[in-house]
Amino acid sequence: MAAPVMDTCHVSCCANRTPNVVSWGRGGLIAFGTCNSVALYNPQEIRIVEVLNKHTGRVNAVKWVHKQDCSPETQLVSGGSDNNVIVWEKQDGKFTACAVCSGHSGPVCAVDALSLSSSQLLVASVSSDSTVKLWTYSSNTAECLQTVSFGSGFMMDVSLALLPGSRVPVLACGGDDSRVHLYVQLNSQFQRLMTLTGHEDWIRCVEWATKDGELWLASCSQDCLIRVWRLFAKTATEPDQQTDTVIKMKENVFQVSGDEFAVTLETVLAGHENWVYGIHWQPPSVKGDSVEQPLKLLSASMDKTMILWGPEEDSGMWVELVRVGEVGGNTLGFYGCQMSPDGFMILAHAFHGALHLWHCDSNQGEWRPSVVISGHFNAVQDLSWDPEGEFIITVGSDQTTRLFTPWIRKGCSEVTWHEISRPQIHGYDMQCLTMVGRFQFVSGADEKVLRVFKAPRNFVENFANISCTSLEKLLGCNDIADLPEGASTPALGLSNKAVFQGDLTSQSPLQDSEDFNSLSNQYKESYFQPLKLTEPPTEDDLLQNTLWPEVQKLYGHGFEMFCLASDSARTVVASACKASKPEHAAILLWSATSWKQVQSLPCHSLTVTQMAFSPNGRLLLAVSRDRTWSLWRRGNADSNTEASFSLYANTSKDTAVHTRIIWSCDWSSDSKYFVTSSRDKKVIIWGHCGSGVSVGECEGESVTPCSTILDVGDSATAVSICPYLCSDQSYLLAVGLENGKIVLYKWRPSEDLSSGSDWSRCGETDACQSHTLTLKRLRWRPRAGRAGHGGNEERAWVQLASAGADNVVKIFNIKISAL
């Protein structure tokens, strides 16, 4: 099998906003649902190693199928909003979807699975259709064994185990009736045994553990409490204790095929101050030739804390052993928790999808935060490389702007990408951005204002540390002295205010004992604390201490912002907003030095969807929802006036080749050609045919299609031309489709267009590399080579970054010399 043309270098994503969506396997991999995919994450390498695509709705529940001998799992179960449960199995080193269990009439919100034999699984799934379904899976086929209906009630979670000393499965369900229901399989059907009462609000999570021939069941609820129950086999030899005055917990006794079992309440754990959403027993481990289950229980709550509970050695009293958590930020708390197989790492996932990982320092026994991956928790709308190709900035509908860069560790050859700054946390959904120089960008959201941000001194210093670059080289001619230290957002504001060195010194408390003598001491304006980073920051710091100050607001548009572009010389920025009338569809040009509006370019009748300046800076290309494109040429400027743009060429309703909205456009690096892609599935390259000169240099020569019309088979929502030519001097294009796939094409100029041989398809993303929803943006790295790598052989590589509506940002390595 030939090596794939596209190699996935980085995947940035986060966990879905549901409780049961993360599962930590014995093999060390963490599986979590992200949009419609299941991501397999390696916390040691700090990267996504595989993405499983099959669900057509949001993945709400993921569970590894644990083996009795604690060896690494080869099976995984997931449930989603497409009402399906999927069983994944490892085959030839990759996970494939072996069976799709469809039957629920509502989204699946929790799953669990139990290995009955080496070839047979029992799977339980809960759905908002008020049912719990039980499935049997063997040899790539699954069938529904039974449906348990709960009338008008909902179950929130299920857990499966085997009764002590037998092979009889027992099922625990917890739901909105504040009770735990126990079912046992008799004659292949599950029958209700008993109901455990005590919780006073919805039960969010239930989980079994097996220790010393007894079953332990933990349940957590929105009443902020955790209850631990013990299920054990009663022996006939127990003496009658009527005579003794021993106080004992009430036992619920039941019989299964002649054996007698009892359930009793072991303890109630109170320590959280808000709803407890998740609980997780420490996984069993192999000691010698037996499997040992430690009695340690992890819980995660909406109060932003995780607690590790366990019984004291002497008294057996359950106590809080460790408490970790987050402070500050505008987030809600934790949705779920997991523990590593060795018990030295604990993980929580939060309301905004962020993973929070702590590891236990084996020397001091202290728990410290660890580096994890992060990503947008809603559609990613736009992305941009910095001019040197060292980092990317992305914006998304989750109202954030994020900056990712490779982390270069001394003595480690592996380069991983991480979010090191969150320059903007906004109150509107972000829509577009453009870089103006290295450390400055303009962004637009669902508001009429454009905002300009400039990197603070603290970011430049930390970026130098993490990317192993010298600070002097980064600053170049920029004077660092006048840069602010950082930024913070006022309590009720949307604008990031600069924080200077002087503001930080005045913040330090004079005397702790002094009372709050003024309101300003009680309500601090700035919560920014400068960071000295040697590794990527935690979610806490990203939320609070990595903002960039806003230096300018640009007013002029009448509707929400839609797209932005800036020229390579950093002199002018073009912007366009949503429009349904010609007067609102005009492009506005802004000076990148004075930030004043210098020109308005009216031409289109509907929203301008994308714009691009030619690499030589002479032309501005715009494409629109009105199915046409326009080309604007820069006039020769006097020394004291801004250069003005005038309409050089455009297509009209009569001359348009595209028959639907044009989504995207881009220029070739030599400014000779530009490309347009549309919902009509067509990709077309334009220029001065046969002349071989840059567009706009040929007086009297019209701009016409230079290629045959390429039909890509699906709506082409993004297109980008690689700035480097292939070895046979052809142009390399990446086309992003509405179905999430990226296709690579080579195009070479040809005199004879009738044959259609000018295009050749040279690669595409496979099922697990593709996005699962619409591709929003494709951008090639402006420099050859892979970011974070050095060496002469890097000239053979190019990198492509993609942003999708599936919340994911991906970076691909492509060996251009091999195409």
SEKE-887895 format. One record per residue (C-alpha): x, y, z; residue in one letter. Coordinates in steps of 0.2 Angstrom, whole numbers, plus 5000, padded with zeros to 4 digits. Example, Ala and Ser with C-alpha at 12.3 -4.5 7.8 and 13.67 -1.06 7.14 Angstrom:
506249785039a
506849955036s
***
This chain:
500050005000m
500750174995a
501050305008a
499650425008p
499950595000v
499250685015m
499850655032d
498950725047t
500150825057c
498950905070h
497150895075v
496351025087s
494750985095c
493850975111c
492550865120a
490650875117n
489550965130r
488850805137t
489250705153p
489650525146n
490750575132v
492550535138v
493250365142s
495050315147w
495650145141g
496850025149r
497950045134g
498250225139g
497150305125l
495750425130i
494250415118a
493050565118f
491650625106g
492050785097t
490650845086c
490150695075n
491750605078s
492650495091v
494450555094a
495750445101l
496950545111y
498650495118n
499050595134p
500850545134q
501250605116e
499950755119i
499150725102r
497650645093i
498150485086v
496550435077e
494850505072v
493450385070l
492050455058n
490450365056k
489050455066h
488050585057t
487550675073g
488450735088r
489250595098v
488550595116n
489250445124a
490950345122v
491450185132k
492950075130w
492449885132v
493649835147h
494349665147k
494349545162q
496249535162d
496549725161c
497449705144s
497249855132p
495549865124e
495149825106t
493349875106q
492450035109l
490550085109v
489850255105s
488150335105g
487550495096g
486150615092s
485950515075d
484950385087n
486350255083n
487550155094v
489150105085i
490349965090v
492149995085w
493349855084e
495249865081k
495749775065q
497549785058d
497949925070g
496550035065k
494750055073f
493350015061t
491450025064a
490949845064c
489149865069a
487850005069v
486449975082c
484950075076s
483250065084g
483150215096h
481950355091s
482850485101g
484750535104p
485750405113v
486450495129c
487350345138a
488150175133v
488950035143d
489649865137a
490149705145l
491249575138s
490249405141l
491549305131s
493049325119s
491849345105s
490249415113q
489749585120l
488249645129l
487849825126v
486649945135a
486150105128s
485050245135v
484050365124s
482950515127s
481550415120d
481350355138s
482050175134t
483550075138v
483949955125k
485049795127l
486049735112w
487049575109t
488549595098y
489649455091s
490649435075s
490249605067n
488349595069t
487249665083a
485449635087e
484249705100c
483949585114l
482649695124q
481949865126t
481549925144v
480350065144s
480250195157f
478550285152g
478750465153s
480350465163g
482150475157f
483650375162m
485350475162m
486550335164d
486750145164v
488150025170s
488349835168l
489249705178a
489149525183l
488449465199l
489749395212p
490249215209g
489149195193s
489049245175r
487349335177v
487349515171p
486649645182v
486049815175l
485949985185a
485050135178c
484950305186g
483750435180g
482550585183d
481550495196d
482950505208s
483050315210r
484350185205v
483450035196h
484249865197l
483949735183y
484549555182v
484549445167q
483449285169l
483149175155n
483949295143s
482749435148q
483149575160f
481949585175q
481849725188r
482449665205l
482349825216m
482450005217t
483750095228l
483050265235t
483950405244g
484350535231h
483250685230e
483650745213d
484050675195w
485350545195i
486750585183r
487950445184c
488050265190v
489550145189e
489949965196w
491649905203a
492049735208t
493149705224k
493449545234d
491949455226g
490749595230e
490049725219l
490149915223w
488950035215l
489250225215a
487850345210s
487950535210c
486550665208s
486050845206q
485650845225d
487650865226c
487850695235l
488650535230i
487950365237r
488950205237v
488050045238w
488749865241r
488049705233l
488649545240f
488149355241a
487349305258k
487949145265t
486849025274a
488049005289t
487749185295e
487149175313p
485549245318d
485949415326q
484249445334q
484949435352t
486349555349d
485949745349t
487049785334v
486449935323i
486549875305k
486149965289m
484549895281k
484849755269e
483849735253n
483849545250v
483449455233f
483649285225q
484349245208v
484249055203s
484348995221g
485749115227d
485349245239e
486049425237f
485949575248a
486149765244v
486549885257t
487050075258l
488850085262e
489150275263t
488450445257v
489850565252l
489550755254a
490850875248g
490250955232h
489351125232e
488451095216n
487750965205w
488850805204v
488850755185y
490150615185g
490950475195i
492250355191h
493050205200w
494950195199q
495250055186p
495749885192p
497649835190s
498549665189v
499549625204k
500449455202g
499149345194d
497649425202s
496649575197v
496549705211e
495249845212q
495749995223p
494250075233l
494550245226k
493150345218l
493350505208l
491950635206s
491750785196a
490450925199s
489751085192m
490651175206d
492251165195k
493051035207t
493550855206m
493750755222i
494550585225l
493750485239w
494250335248g
494050245265p
495350275279e
496450125282e
496050115301d
494250165303s
493550125285g
492750295285m
492550375268w
493550535267v
494050665254e
495850615249l
496250745235v
495250895228r
495850985212v
494851115202g
494851275192e
494551455198v
493951605188g
493451615170g
491751635163n
491451445162t
490251325171l
490951175180g
491450995175f
490350865166y
491350705169g
492950635175c
494150485171q
495650415179m
497250335171s
497450145172p
498950175185d
497950305195g
499250435193f
498250555182m
496550615183i
495550705169l
493950815169a
493050885154h
492151055156a
490651145150f
491651225136h
492351065130g
494051095138a
495050945145l
495850975162h
497250845167l
498150835183w
499550715187h
500250655203c
502050705206d
502750535212s
504050615223n
503050745233q
501350665230g
500650835224e
499450845210w
499950965197r
499051025180p
499750945164s
499751005146v
498250945136v
497650985118i
496251105116s
495051175102g
493551265098h
491851205104f
490851265090n
491151295071a
492851365066v
492451505053q
494151565047d
496051545050l
497651625045s
499451585046w
500651725052d
501751795038p
503251685044e
502251525045g
502651495063e
500851495070f
499051495065i
497651605072i
495851535071t
494151615075v
492551515078g
490651525082s
491151485100d
491551675101q
493451645103t
495051685094t
496451555097r
498251545093l
499151375090f
500951355088t
502151205088p
502951165105w
504851135103i
505451035118r
507351025121k
507950845119g
506350795111c
506150765092s
504250755093e
503450925089v
501650945094t
500451095091w
499651185106h
498551335109e
499651455118i
498551605118s
496751655117r
496851835111p
495051875110q
493551805121i
492051895114h
490151915117g
489751885098y
490051735087d
491751765077m
491651765058q
493251815050c
495051875053l
496651935044t
498451955050m
499252125048v
501052095050g
501651965063r
500952015079f
499352105074q
497652055067f
495952125063v
494452015067s
492552025063g
491151945072a
489251955071d
489252135075e
489552295064k
491252335071v
492952275066l
494252255080r
496152275079v
497252175091f
499052195094k
500152065104a
500652115121p
502452095128r
502051945138n
501451845123f
503051885113v
504151825127e
503151665130n
503051635111f
504951645110a
505151525125n
503951395117i
504551405099s
506351415105c
506651575095t
507651725101s
506651865108l
507751995098e
507451915082k
505551915085l
505452095090l
506552155075g
506252335073c
504752335085n
505152425101d
504652315115i
504652455128a
503052535123d
502052365121l
500852335135p
501152185147e
499452105143g
497652135143a
496052105153s
494152125149t
493152235161p
491752145170a
490352215159l
491352255143g
491852175127l
493452265123s
495152195130n
495952345139k
497852355139a
498752325155v
500452405157f
501852375169q
501352515180g
499552445182d
500352285188l
501352365202t
499952465208s
498852305210q
499952225223s
499052235240p
499952355252l
499452265268q
498352115269d
497652175286s
496952335278e
495152335276d
494352365258f
494352555259n
493752595242s
492652505229l
494052495217s
495052385229n
493552265230q
493152255212y
494852255203k
494752315185e
496152195179s
496352015183y
497851985172f
499351905179q
500951895168p
501451715164l
503151655162k
502851495151l
504051355147t
502651245141e
500851275134p
499651365147p
498251285156t
496451325151e
496351435167d
497751545160d
497051545142l
495451615149l
496151745159q
498051785156n
498351775137t
497151905130l
497852035118w
497452215120p
496252295107e
497052445099v
495652505087q
493852485082k
493352515064l
491552575061y
490752595044g
489752435040h
487852425042g
487752235045f
488652095053e
490452065047m
490751925034f
492551925027c
494252015028l
495852025018a
497452115020s
498852145007d
500652075009s
501352255011a
500252275027r
499652445020t
497752415017v
496352305025v
494752255015a
493152215024s
491452165019a
489852125028c
488152035026k
487152115012a
485452095003s
485552264994k
486952334983p
487252484995e
487752365009h
488752254998a
490152374995a
491952335001i
492752455013l
494652485013l
495552535028w
497352605030s
498352485041a
499352625048t
498052765053s
496552645053w
495452765044k
494252715030q
495052765014v
493852695001q
492252614997s
492152494982l
490352464976p
490052334963c
489152174970h
487252164974s
487352034988l
488551975002t
490451974997v
490951795003t
492851805001q
494151924996m
496051904992a
497452024987f
498651974974s
500351924980p
501152074971n
499852194980g
499152264964r
497452184963l
496052144975l
494852004970l
493151984978a
491851844975v
490051854980s
488351774984r
487751864968d
488751724958r
490051854951t
491751904955w
492552074954s
494452134952l
495052294958w
496652374953r
497752494963r
498152654956g
499852734957n
499952834973a
500653004976d
501853014991s
500453105001n
498853014996t
498252834999e
498252724984a
496552714976s
495752554969f
494652554953s
493652414945l
494752324933y
493752174928a
492152084933n
490851954928t
489052004926s
487451904926k
487651874908d
489551834908t
489551734924a
490151554922v
489651504940h
487751474942t
487751474961r
488551564976i
490451584974i
491151534991w
492951554989s
494451624979c
496351624979d
497851684969w
499351594962s
500951644970s
501551734953d
499951834952s
499651764935k
498051664939y
496651664952f
495451524956v
493551534961t
492551394968s
490651384970s
489151284976r
488851234958d
490351104961k
491351204949k
493151264951v
493851384938i
495551464935i
495551634927w
496851754920g
497551824904h
497551664893c
499151624884g
500051794888s
501051724903g
500951894912v
500251944929s
498451984929v
498152174927g
499852204917e
499052174900c
498152324894e
496652294883g
496752104887e
495152034895s
495151914910v
494451744904t
494451564911p
496151484908c
495651314913s
494351184908t
492851184921i
493351064935l
491850974942d
492350914960v
490650824963g
490050924978d
489851104983s
491651174984a
491651284999t
493551325001a
494951334989v
496851374990s
498351374978i
499951314985c
501251454985p
502551324978y
502551244961l
502651054959c
504250974952s
503350974934d
503051164936q
501151134938s
500051224951y
499451124966l
497751164973l
496751114988a
494851104986v
493751095002g
492051015000l
490351035009e
490450855014n
492150885024g
493350805011k
494850895005i
495450854987v
497150894979l
497250944961y
498750984950k
498351114936w
499551164921r
499151294909p
498751224892s
498451304875e
497151174870d
495651174883l
494551054873s
495450894879s
495150934898g
496850864902s
497451014911d
496850954928w
497450794937s
496850734954r
498350694965c
497650654982g
496250674995e
495850645013t
495350475018d
493850445029a
494650475046c
495650625039q
494150715032s
493050845042h
491350775046t
490450945041l
490751085029t
492451145026l
492551335030k
494351385026r
495951315018l
497651395020r
499351345014w
500851385025r
501651535017p
503451455019r
504051295012a
504351155025g
503451105041r
503251225055a
504451185070g
505551075060h
507251125053g
508451055040g
508751055022n
507550915017e
506151025023e
506051105006r
505150945000a
503650975012w
502251095012v
500851115025q
499051145023l
497851205037a
495951175037s
494551235047a
492851155047g
491051175054a
491451015064d
492351125077n
494051055071v
495651135064v
496851015055k
498551035049i
499250915035f
500950885029n
501150855010i
502750805002k
502650914986i
504250834979s
503250664978a
501750724969l
***
